[in-house]
C-alpha cells in the first residue's frame, strides 16, 4: 500500500502529481470460523459470532 500526498486535493487522488510515496506497513487479521446452518433461509446475510464481534471491538 502507498500513502499518497498530493499538491492539491481532488477528493480522489487522481490526475495530479504525487509529491511523495511512502511505504506503509499494514497488518491484517483474519478469523476463520466453521460454517453453521442458516436459521432463516430468506436472509442473505449473516451476523458475526460473539467471538468475531469481540475481536472486532479489540481492533478499534
Secondary structure, DSSP 8 states (H G I E B T S, - for coil): -EEEEESS--SSS-SS-EEEEEE---------------S-TT-S-----HHHHHHHHHH-
